[in-house]
Amino acid sequence: DKMVRKHIIFYGRVQGVGFRYYSVYKARALGLTGWVRNLYDGTVEMEVQGKESEIDQLIIFLQNQRFILIEDMKVKKLAVVDERDFYEK
């Protein structure tokens, strides 16, 4: 399972529902790196790096949170970078 980095925009009920908190908590637990932040248009932007299967686990975890409703995601692959943590911007 090689390292990948993804830029993801999440659409739906993703602000004011703990999305960033849960993202940081679960990404760190999975050993993923990157960041997450709210955008002015009501979407959430994330860059996440790690094993593809672990990034999938993060997204499934977020989809299973009670108040979060991910209606769509725009995903782009990026070049892997050297970083150590996952944080909220």
N, C-alpha and C positions, 0 to 999 in steps of 0.2 A: 504493500500500500504506500505509494509515493506521496510526498508532500505536494499540496496544491494550495493556491490562494484564490479566493473568490471575492468579488465585489457584488453585494446583493442589495437591492432596494426592495423593501417589504411594503406591500400595499394592504390596506384593510384597517381593522381596529387594532392599531399597533402603537399608539401613543396614549399615555395616561393609564396604561394597563400593566405596568411592570415589565415591559418588553426588554428595556435596557438592563434592568436589574437581573432578570432571569438569564439574559444573554451572557452577562459577565460571570454570573455564578456558574452556569453550566459549561461555558467555554473553558473557564479555568479548571473545572473538575475534569474535563476531557483532555486537558493539556493543549488546547488550541490557543493561537495567538491572534492579535488583530485589535479591532475597535468597533464601537457601535455609537451612533448618534441620531437624534431626531432631526428631521429636516422641516423647513417652514411650511411645506405643502401637506404635512400630516403623515408623511411616509417615514420609514426608518432606514438609514443607510448603515451597512456593515461591510467591513473587510475582515475576512476570517481565513486563517491559514492553519493547515494541519492535514491529517489523513482524510480523504474523501468520505470514508465511512463514519468518521467522527464528526465531520461537518454535517452529514446527514442526520446523525443522532441529535445534534444541537437543534436543527430545524424541526425535527419530530417532537423534541421536548418542548420547544416554543409553541408549536401547533396544539399541543395537549394542555397548555395552561388555560385556566378557566375563562379569563377575560380577554385573552388574545384571539383575534380572528385574522389569520393571514389569508387574504383573498387572492393575492398574486405576488410573484417575485420576478424581478428582472436580474438575471445572473450573468456576470462576465468573469472569465478567467483572467487572472493577473499573474505576473512573474512573482515567484516566491522571494520574500525579503528576509533579512536577518532581524528577528525580534524575539522578545522573551515573555511578553505578557498580553493579556486581553483586557481592555479598559474601555470606559465610557468617555467619549470626547465631549 
